[in-house]
Amino acid sequence: MTKPVGVKLDEDLQARLKALGERWERSPHWLMKKAIAEFVERAEAEEQERQVLLARWERYKATGESIPHETVVKWLETWGTDMENICPTSRN
């Protein structure tokens, strides 16, 4: 079920939206729905990544597990070569 929601736009943005809709043969309403849906998807993905990073940080603080910088650099130097190594793992 959909529910109408009002959005106040200044005249310039309204004109730009209308012109874009005419070029794309879409209504301004369709463009706004698409823009909002894409924004929400992107924001949700960013928040999910933020939660993963926070969990990793908490795990590091609790365990001290890490991968030495030199190990990561050596691994990255193999990227794009015939001898590409697998991702190193932490050791405790």
N, C-alpha and C positions, 0 to 999 in steps of 0.2 A: 504494500500500500504506500502510495506517495502522499506527501503533505506539502502544501505550498509554503514557501519561505520567502520573505522579502529581503532584498539587498539594495541598499542605497548606493548609487554610483554617481559620480560627478558627470556633468554634461559631456566633457571631453571623452571620458572612458566609455560612456554610453554610445557616443557617435562612432568611436573606433570599433566597439563591439558590433554595432549594427553594420558598419562597412565590411568588417571581416566576415560576418554572417552572410552578407550578400555575395561576397567573392566565393565563399565556400558553399553557397546555396544551403545554408543552415540558419536556423533561428538564433537570435541572441540567447534565448533560453537554453537551447541545446549546447551552445558554446559554454555557457556558465556551468551547466551540469557537468560537462566533460572536464572543465578546468577544476572544479571543486573535487570531483571524483579522483582525478589524477593527483591533486595536492594531498588529499587524505591518504591515498595509497602510499605516496612518497613519505609523508610524515609518519605513518604507521610503521613503514619499513625502517626509517631512521630511528624511531623509538625502540623497535625490536632490537636493532643493532646496538643501541645504547645499553639496553638491558643485558645483552650478551657480554658487552665490554665491562660493565659494572660487575657482573658475576665473575668474570675472569680476574678482575682486579681484587675482588674479595678472596678468591681462591689463592691468588698470589700472596696476599697479606697473611692468609692463614697458614699456607704451606711453605712459602718462600721458593716454590718451584719456578724455575726460569730456564731459558736457553741462553748460554753465553753469546755475547755480541759477535765474537770472532767466529763461532760456529755458524751463526746465521749468515755472516758475510761470506764465508766459504761456500755455503749452500747456494746463496744467490749468485755467486760467480759461475756456477755450473748451469744456470738458466740459459736456455737457447743453444746449448751445446749438445753434442752426441753423448756426453757423459753426465747428463742432468741427474742430480741426486734427489732422493726423496726428502721430504720435509723433516728436519730434525725434531726430535721430541725432547721434552724436559727430562732431566734426571735428578733424582733427589737422594 
